[in-house]
Amino acid sequence: MKTRKLGPHNVSAVSVGAMRLSIEGRPSRQDAIATIHAALDAGANHIDTAYGYRIPGEPEAHNHRLIAEALATWPGGDSTKVVVATKGGHLRAAEDRPGRWSQNGNPAHLKLVAEWSLRDLGVDAIDLYYYHRPDLNVPYADSVLALKELHQAGTIKTAGVSNVNVEQLRIAHEILGDALVAVENHFSPAYRASDEVLRLAGELGLAFIPYHSAGGLAQPGGAERFPAFHKIAAARGISVQRLALAWELALGDHVIVIPGTSRPASILDSIQAADDVLTAEEMAALGADVWG
Ligand SMILES: NC(=O)c1ccc[n+]([C@@H]2O[C@H](COP(=O)([O-])OP(=O)(O)OC[C@H]3O[C@@H](n4cnc5c(N)ncnc54)[C@H](OP(=O)(O)O)[C@@H]3O)[C@@H](O)[C@H]2O)c1
């Protein structure tokens, strides 16, 4: 598979978003592990996870432990070369608020989550650790400083930020310098509040990781709202989700996509986007759907 730079790592342009393997609607553990193995077999070498990916009432580390087990049991190659990116500071809320998430950007908490992540992932250092979502009760710089200290201590190899605006990204870059390698934000044809962040990430030499890449396209009304996406996907004989991933990859060499999956078929479909080359005419038509 084509690779792209994620700081010091060369990772698959289409990587694996693992959240749906641990939250509501998730597959069985066996099927979840089979899904990760199918992605690795197809060339994915970067998995996106977070401390908080679990169903409320269960240990926070559900996704970490699942990934550790999948990597340990993968018969296909050297799983120590797989880059696992995780996040701290965003939690499944209390049992009485099902489905809700909460923030904790307290520096001590971010450091504790990093330690727990080492334990649950079974690694000596975290490949990439994101501050998951800004906690408005804690000055942003204070939370980011915790990541700097984790990097200086060797607990994390590289740092990332997520769900940030331009100002927060600039603060993180100023504090973390070269330790900052990635920014992960909600971005899709239907959701583009991060257009400027995508551009700035490229300018700063950071990877941009969009999540919910195909949001809105496959839902009711998607074909009417995004006619070019549906027309071009049909003409190419590919899924509209795969086309959205190919379009995002074409927006810049610094983009790495992490489609969600709960079954081998969808991640194997998504992975093919790494080889889709869109023509200038197709990009213009898709751009008109999005920005037109
Ligand atoms: N930083 C953050 O705050 C944040 C927030 C949300 C998510 N994320 C990360 O982003 C990743 C992706 O987000 P997401 O899990 O919400 O998933 P998503 O990429 O929005 O995809 C949602 C669902 O669409 C289906 N799908 C995706 N590609 C498909 C394809 N090629 N063909 C058919 N169906 C397809 C999958 O269904 P099936 O389940 O049927 O396979 C998937 O579960 C997460 O796993 C997580 O790692 C980060």
The ligand as a MOL file (V3000), in Angstrom:
LIG
                    3D

  0  0  0     0  0            999 V3000
M  V30 BEGIN CTAB
M  V30 COUNTS 48 52 0 0 0
M  V30 BEGIN ATOM
M  V30 1 N -10.3430 12.2850 17.3020 0
M  V30 2 C -11.6360 12.1540 17.5180 0
M  V30 3 O -12.2630 12.8930 18.2940 0
M  V30 4 C -12.3650 11.0630 16.8100 0
M  V30 5 C -13.7790 11.0490 16.8040 0
M  V30 6 C -14.4170 10.0160 16.1160 0
M  V30 7 C -13.6700 9.0490 15.4610 0
M  V30 8 N -12.3020 9.0900 15.5090 0 CHG=1
M  V30 9 C -11.4740 8.0750 14.8350 0
M  V30 10 O -11.8800 8.0230 13.4880 0
M  V30 11 C -12.1910 6.6880 13.1420 0
M  V30 12 C -13.2820 6.7100 12.0790 0
M  V30 13 O -14.4970 7.2180 12.6060 0
M  V30 14 P -15.7510 6.2690 12.7760 0
M  V30 15 O -15.3240 5.0430 13.5170 0
M  V30 16 O -16.8530 7.0950 13.3230 0 CHG=-1
M  V30 17 O -16.0760 5.7160 11.3400 0
M  V30 18 P -16.3450 6.3950 9.9360 0
M  V30 19 O -15.0660 6.4620 9.1880 0
M  V30 20 O -17.1690 7.6130 10.0940 0
M  V30 21 O -17.2120 5.2360 9.2930 0
M  V30 22 C -18.4750 4.8920 9.8580 0
M  V30 23 C -18.9420 3.5720 9.3240 0
M  V30 24 O -19.0350 3.6420 7.9300 0
M  V30 25 C -18.8090 2.3720 7.3810 0
M  V30 26 N -17.8000 2.4120 6.3180 0
M  V30 27 C -16.5890 3.0100 6.3390 0
M  V30 28 N -15.9500 2.7810 5.1820 0
M  V30 29 C -16.7710 2.0210 4.4310 0
M  V30 30 C -16.6800 1.4430 3.1440 0
M  V30 31 N -15.5750 1.5930 2.4000 0
M  V30 32 N -17.7220 0.7370 2.6800 0
M  V30 33 C -18.8510 0.5740 3.4160 0
M  V30 34 N -18.9950 1.0710 4.6560 0
M  V30 35 C -17.9620 1.7960 5.1540 0
M  V30 36 C -18.2520 1.4440 8.4600 0
M  V30 37 O -19.2610 0.5010 8.7150 0
M  V30 38 P -19.0440 -0.9280 9.3970 0
M  V30 39 O -19.0530 -0.6100 10.8540 0
M  V30 40 O -20.2430 -1.6750 8.9300 0
M  V30 41 O -17.7580 -1.5180 8.9670 0
M  V30 42 C -17.9740 2.4200 9.5940 0
M  V30 43 O -18.1990 1.8910 10.8480 0
M  V30 44 C -12.6060 6.0370 14.4750 0
M  V30 45 O -12.5190 4.6380 14.4030 0
M  V30 46 C -11.6360 6.6820 15.4150 0
M  V30 47 O -10.4160 5.9680 15.4000 0
M  V30 48 C -11.6530 10.0900 16.1470 0
M  V30 END ATOM
M  V30 BEGIN BOND
M  V30 1 1 1 2
M  V30 2 2 2 3
M  V30 3 1 2 4
M  V30 4 1 4 5
M  V30 5 2 4 48
M  V30 6 2 5 6
M  V30 7 1 6 7
M  V30 8 2 7 8
M  V30 9 1 8 9
M  V30 10 1 8 48
M  V30 11 1 9 10
M  V30 12 1 9 46
M  V30 13 1 10 11
M  V30 14 1 11 12
M  V30 15 1 11 44
M  V30 16 1 12 13
M  V30 17 1 13 14
M  V30 18 2 14 15
M  V30 19 1 14 16
M  V30 20 1 14 17
M  V30 21 1 17 18
M  V30 22 2 18 19
M  V30 23 1 18 20
M  V30 24 1 18 21
M  V30 25 1 21 22
M  V30 26 1 22 23
M  V30 27 1 23 24
M  V30 28 1 23 42
M  V30 29 1 24 25
M  V30 30 1 25 26
M  V30 31 1 25 36
M  V30 32 1 26 27
M  V30 33 1 26 35
M  V30 34 2 27 28
M  V30 35 1 28 29
M  V30 36 1 29 30
M  V30 37 2 29 35
M  V30 38 1 30 31
M  V30 39 2 30 32
M  V30 40 1 32 33
M  V30 41 2 33 34
M  V30 42 1 34 35
M  V30 43 1 36 37
M  V30 44 1 36 42
M  V30 45 1 37 38
M  V30 46 2 38 39
M  V30 47 1 38 40
M  V30 48 1 38 41
M  V30 49 1 42 43
M  V30 50 1 44 45
M  V30 51 1 44 46
M  V30 52 1 46 47
M  V30 END BOND
M  V30 END CTAB
M  END
